[in-house]
Amino acid sequence: MIQLLSSSVEDFMLPCLNKTLFGMECPGCGLQRSLLLIGQGEFVAAFKMYPAIYPLLGFIIFIGLSTFMSFKNSNKIKMYLAVLTIATIIISFIIKLI
């Protein structure tokens, strides 16, 4: 019990299967740590860890809001946010590989 209290949240994070098997980071590597950094108020560090965190959060928040509220051009906004999120993930992954 005492060991559980002294361990950090990072001890319970899921390891990247792609990185474990192939030794190469996947496009989602850093997402968990980035969310943890946001929870700790380290917003710039969260962006540096996983640049797609803010478009992804914006997309998720908009989808959540749009289930309860009606927005004009909701489908176009969802599509724009999805494309922005995917593009950010791909671009940051390519930069990470270089």
N, CA, C and O of each residue as an XYZ file, in Angstrom:
392
protein
N       0.820     -1.198      0.000
C       0.000      0.000      0.000
C       0.860      1.257      0.000
O       0.577      2.208     -0.729
N       1.911      1.262      0.818
C       2.791      2.427      0.888
C       3.528      2.612     -0.429
O       3.740      3.740     -0.873
N       3.920      1.498     -1.058
C       4.606      1.598     -2.341
C       3.680      2.190     -3.396
O       4.132      2.960     -4.243
N       2.419      1.856     -3.366
C       1.453      2.390     -4.307
C       1.312      3.902     -4.148
O       1.194      4.623     -5.139
N       1.324      4.378     -2.919
C       1.206      5.810     -2.673
C       2.460      6.572     -3.088
O       2.378      7.734     -3.486
N       3.611      5.927     -2.996
C       4.853      6.612     -3.335
C       5.164      6.567     -4.827
O       6.038      7.302     -5.288
N       4.477      5.730     -5.590
C       4.732      5.660     -7.028
C       4.070      6.835     -7.737
O       3.087      7.394     -7.253
N       4.611      7.191     -8.863
C       4.064      8.324     -9.607
C       3.062      7.835    -10.650
O       2.944      6.638    -10.911
N       2.356      8.777    -11.231
C       1.366      8.462    -12.263
C       2.045      7.845    -13.476
O       1.462      6.998    -14.152
N       3.282      8.267    -13.756
C       4.008      7.752    -14.915
C       4.259      6.250    -14.819
O       4.445      5.590    -15.842
N       4.265      5.709    -13.622
C       4.455      4.268    -13.449
C       3.267      3.474    -13.978
O       3.397      2.281    -14.252
N       2.114      4.117    -14.124
C       0.898      3.436    -14.565
C       0.553      3.712    -16.021
O      -0.489      3.267    -16.501
N       1.409      4.438    -16.732
C       1.146      4.740    -18.138
C       1.414      3.522    -19.007
O       2.296      2.714    -18.717
N       0.643      3.407    -20.071
C       0.815      2.297    -21.001
C       2.063      2.508    -21.847
O       2.293      3.615    -22.334
N       2.874      1.469    -22.029
C       4.041      1.620    -22.897
C       3.615      1.563    -24.366
O       2.601      0.954    -24.707
N       4.389      2.192    -25.207
C       4.103      2.170    -26.646
C       4.516      0.817    -27.210
O       5.691      0.451    -27.163
N       3.560      0.087    -27.737
C       3.832     -1.235    -28.290
C       4.743     -1.135    -29.513
O       5.636     -1.962    -29.696
N       4.516     -0.124    -30.346
C       5.340      0.073    -31.535
C       6.798      0.336    -31.158
O       7.716     -0.213    -31.767
N       6.996      1.177    -30.152
C       8.352      1.491    -29.709
C       9.001      0.277    -29.060
O      10.203      0.062    -29.216
N       8.224     -0.515    -28.337
C       8.746     -1.711    -27.687
C       9.161     -2.760    -28.719
O      10.226     -3.367    -28.600
N       8.320     -2.970    -29.728
C       8.596     -4.025    -30.711
C       9.602     -3.606    -31.783
O      10.479     -4.384    -32.158
N       9.469     -2.370    -32.272
C      10.270     -1.944    -33.419
C      11.335     -0.910    -33.082
O      12.172     -0.588    -33.925
N      11.315     -0.385    -31.863
C      12.303      0.607    -31.463
C      12.076      1.971    -32.086
O      12.980      2.806    -32.098
N      10.887      2.204    -32.600
C      10.560      3.457    -33.281
C       9.258      4.019    -32.709
O       8.298      3.278    -32.499
N       9.229      5.322    -32.460
C       8.020      5.919    -31.904
C       6.887      5.914    -32.921
O       7.114      5.981    -34.129
N       5.676      5.833    -32.414
C       4.490      5.875    -33.268
C       3.939      7.304    -33.299
O       4.404      8.148    -32.533
N       2.971      7.595    -34.156
C       2.399      8.948    -34.206
C       1.696      9.375    -32.922
O       1.433     10.563    -32.734
N       1.390      8.440    -32.045
C       0.713      8.777    -30.794
C       1.635      8.860    -29.589
O       1.186      9.162    -28.483
N       2.923      8.593    -29.794
C       3.868      8.634    -28.669
C       3.930     10.042    -28.083
O       4.111     11.024    -28.803
N       3.779     10.116    -26.785
C       3.829     11.389    -26.076
C       2.466     11.896    -25.659
O       2.381     12.857    -24.894
N       1.396     11.279    -26.138
C       0.047     11.759    -25.827
C      -0.263     11.649    -24.337
O      -0.771     12.600    -23.743
N       0.032     10.516    -23.733
C      -0.256     10.343    -22.301
C       0.539     11.325    -21.447
O       0.001     11.953    -20.535
N       1.823     11.446    -21.756
C       2.667     12.354    -20.981
C       2.235     13.802    -21.203
O       2.317     14.624    -20.290
N       1.777     14.113    -22.411
C       1.301     15.461    -22.705
C       0.043     15.785    -21.894
O      -0.090     16.893    -21.374
N      -0.866     14.839    -21.785
C      -2.067     15.035    -20.974
C      -1.701     15.225    -19.502
O      -2.300     16.044    -18.805
N      -0.717     14.466    -19.041
C      -0.243     14.614    -17.668
C       0.340     16.008    -17.452
O       0.090     16.631    -16.420
N       1.112     16.496    -18.412
C       1.702     17.828    -18.304
C       0.632     18.920    -18.283
O       0.763     19.900    -17.551
N      -0.420     18.757    -19.078
C      -1.524     19.718    -19.047
C      -2.178     19.704    -17.665
O      -2.513     20.755    -17.120
N      -2.353     18.525    -17.111
C      -2.921     18.405    -15.767
C      -2.066     19.069    -14.704
O      -2.577     19.493    -13.668
N      -0.772     19.162    -14.953
C       0.140     19.811    -14.021
C       0.320     21.288    -14.332
O       1.062     21.978    -13.633
N      -0.351     21.791    -15.378
C      -0.259     23.202    -15.735
C       0.937     23.551    -16.596
O       1.230     24.732    -16.784
N       1.632     22.564    -17.123
C       2.799     22.781    -17.983
C       2.356     22.769    -19.447
O       2.573     21.785    -20.155
N       1.735     23.860    -19.899
C       1.111     23.898    -21.214
C       2.118     23.925    -22.362
O       1.897     23.278    -23.386
N       3.201     24.649    -22.212
C       4.221     24.700    -23.259
C       4.943     23.357    -23.347
O       5.213     22.867    -24.444
N       5.252     22.770    -22.210
C       5.909     21.462    -22.195
C       4.996     20.396    -22.815
O       5.477     19.478    -23.480
N       3.685     20.515    -22.599
C       2.736     19.575    -23.200
C       2.758     19.685    -24.716
O       2.701     18.677    -25.420
N       2.841     20.924    -25.221
C       2.907     21.119    -26.669
C       4.207     20.558    -27.236
O       4.210     19.937    -28.298
N       5.308     20.777    -26.526
C       6.598     20.254    -26.985
C       6.610     18.727    -26.968
O       7.232     18.102    -27.827
N       5.935     18.133    -26.005
C       5.880     16.678    -25.902
C       5.047     16.080    -27.033
O       5.437     15.076    -27.629
N       3.895     16.696    -27.330
C       2.985     16.172    -28.349
C       2.239     17.352    -28.974
O       1.208     17.776    -28.452
N       2.753     17.886    -30.092
C       2.180     19.103    -30.686
C       0.697     19.004    -31.069
O       0.018     20.028    -31.148
N       0.197     17.823    -31.300
C      -1.193     17.676    -31.713
C      -2.163     17.694    -30.546
O      -3.364     17.511    -30.745
N      -1.670     17.909    -29.334
C      -2.533     17.826    -28.161
C      -3.648     18.873    -28.183
O      -4.794     18.570    -27.849
N      -3.318     20.087    -28.571
C      -4.337     21.144    -28.535
C      -5.377     21.021    -29.654
O      -6.562     21.203    -29.377
N      -4.998     20.721    -30.905
C      -6.050     20.462    -31.897
C      -6.905     19.251    -31.526
O      -8.114     19.240    -31.758
N      -6.266     18.230    -30.947
C      -7.001     17.031    -30.548
C      -7.998     17.341    -29.433
O      -9.147     16.902    -29.489
N      -7.566     18.090    -28.428
C      -8.473     18.473    -27.353
C      -9.611     19.357    -27.864
O     -10.760     19.203    -27.450
N      -9.284     20.279    -28.763
C     -10.324     21.124    -29.358
C     -11.354     20.302    -30.113
O     -12.554     20.560    -30.022
N     -10.883     19.316    -30.856
C     -11.768     18.427    -31.609
C     -12.664     17.626    -30.663
O     -13.871     17.526    -30.883
N     -12.078     17.065    -29.623
C     -12.851     16.265    -28.670
C     -13.872     17.130    -27.927
O     -15.015     16.715    -27.734
N     -13.465     18.317    -27.515
C     -14.386     19.220    -26.815
C     -15.528     19.637    -27.724
O     -16.680     19.676    -27.292
N     -15.222     19.953    -28.992
C     -16.286     20.353    -29.915
C     -17.259     19.205    -30.158
O     -18.470     19.426    -30.204
N     -16.758     17.996    -30.313
C     -17.659     16.851    -30.505
C     -18.540     16.669    -29.275
O     -19.734     16.399    -29.398
N     -17.951     16.816    -28.087
C     -18.751     16.704    -26.869
C     -19.823     17.771    -26.775
O     -20.963     17.487    -26.408
N     -19.456     18.998    -27.105
C     -20.439     20.088    -27.064
C     -21.523     19.914    -28.117
O     -22.694     20.197    -27.863
N     -21.131     19.446    -29.304
C     -22.103     19.337    -30.393
C     -23.111     18.215    -30.166
O     -24.140     18.172    -30.840
N     -22.838     17.313    -29.236
C     -23.839     16.295    -28.928
C     -24.970     16.868    -28.077
O     -26.084     16.345    -28.081
N     -24.676     17.943    -27.350
C     -25.689     18.547    -26.484
C     -26.238     19.858    -27.021
O     -27.337     20.270    -26.652
N     -25.476     20.518    -27.893
C     -25.886     21.809    -28.429
C     -25.865     21.747    -29.950
O     -25.165     20.926    -30.542
N     -26.636     22.618    -30.565
C     -26.675     22.677    -32.022
C     -25.837     23.861    -32.503
O     -26.012     24.988    -32.038
N     -24.937     23.595    -33.428
C     -24.093     24.634    -34.008
C     -24.366     24.727    -35.503
O     -24.613     23.720    -36.167
N     -24.320     25.941    -36.017
C     -24.437     26.135    -37.455
C     -23.160     25.605    -38.098
O     -22.064     25.864    -37.602
N     -23.289     24.874    -39.182
C     -22.166     24.277    -39.914
C     -21.345     23.336    -39.035
O     -20.120     23.283    -39.151
N     -22.012     22.605    -38.168
C     -21.341     21.703    -37.240
C     -20.492     20.661    -37.962
O     -19.373     20.373    -37.539
N     -21.013     20.095    -39.043
C     -20.267     19.065    -39.774
C     -19.014     19.638    -40.422
O     -17.979     18.972    -40.456
N     -19.088     20.852    -40.934
C     -17.913     21.481    -41.544
C     -16.855     21.780    -40.487
O     -15.660     21.612    -40.731
N     -17.294     22.219    -39.323
C     -16.347     22.501    -38.237
C     -15.677     21.210    -37.780
O     -14.467     21.186    -37.558
N     -16.448     20.145    -37.637
C     -15.876     18.853    -37.250
C     -14.858     18.383    -38.280
O     -13.790     17.889    -37.917
N     -15.179     18.533    -39.553
C     -14.269     18.116    -40.611
C     -12.992     18.945    -40.580
O     -11.899     18.398    -40.730
N     -13.112     20.253    -40.389
C     -11.943     21.127    -40.311
C     -11.060     20.744    -39.122
O      -9.841     20.645    -39.257
N     -11.670     20.532    -37.975
C     -10.903     20.152    -36.786
C     -10.256     18.779    -36.940
O      -9.137     18.565    -36.472
N     -10.953     17.848    -37.592
C     -10.386     16.521    -37.820
C      -9.176     16.597    -38.751
O      -8.149     15.971    -38.492
N      -9.301     17.363    -39.832
C      -8.193     17.510    -40.775
C      -7.023     18.212    -40.101
O      -5.874     17.809    -40.286
N      -7.294     19.250    -39.328
C      -6.242     19.967    -38.606
C      -5.514     19.038    -37.628
O      -4.286     19.062    -37.540
N      -6.263     18.235    -36.911
C      -5.677     17.303    -35.945
C      -4.816     16.253    -36.643
O      -3.683     16.000    -36.234
N      -5.355     15.646    -37.692
C      -4.614     14.608    -38.419
C      -3.368     15.191    -39.067
O      -2.304     14.573    -39.032
N      -3.490     16.370    -39.658
C      -2.328     17.014    -40.286
C      -1.255     17.322    -39.252
O      -0.069     17.127    -39.516
N      -1.652     17.796    -38.089
C      -0.682     18.096    -37.026
C       0.005     16.822    -36.553
O       1.214     16.827    -36.319
N      -0.733     15.747    -36.411
C      -0.147     14.468    -35.989
C       0.867     13.989    -37.023
O       1.975     13.585    -36.668
N       0.493     14.034    -38.292
C       1.381     13.545    -39.351
C       2.625     14.410    -39.474
O       3.736     13.890    -39.571
N       2.446     15.730    -39.470
C       3.593     16.632    -39.615
C       4.547     16.494    -38.431
O       5.761     16.437    -38.623
N       4.019     16.439    -37.223
C       4.896     16.304    -36.060
C       5.597     14.955    -36.046
O       6.736     14.861    -35.586
N       4.940     13.906    -36.541
C       5.563     12.592    -36.622
C       6.707     12.590    -37.638
O       7.768     12.018    -37.384
N       6.490     13.224    -38.772
C       7.548     13.316    -39.783
C       8.735     14.110    -39.263
O       9.886     13.726    -39.473
N       8.458     15.207    -38.590
C       9.545     16.018    -38.006
C      10.301     15.212    -36.967
O      11.523     15.320    -36.872
N       9.595     14.404    -36.184
C      10.231     13.576    -35.157
C      11.145     12.529    -35.785
O      12.173     12.172    -35.209
N      10.768     12.032    -36.978
C      11.570     11.027    -37.656
C      12.859     11.605    -38.244
O      13.868     10.910    -38.361
N      12.809     12.872    -38.606
C      13.966     13.501    -39.263
C      15.067     13.792    -38.296
O      16.108     14.320    -38.687
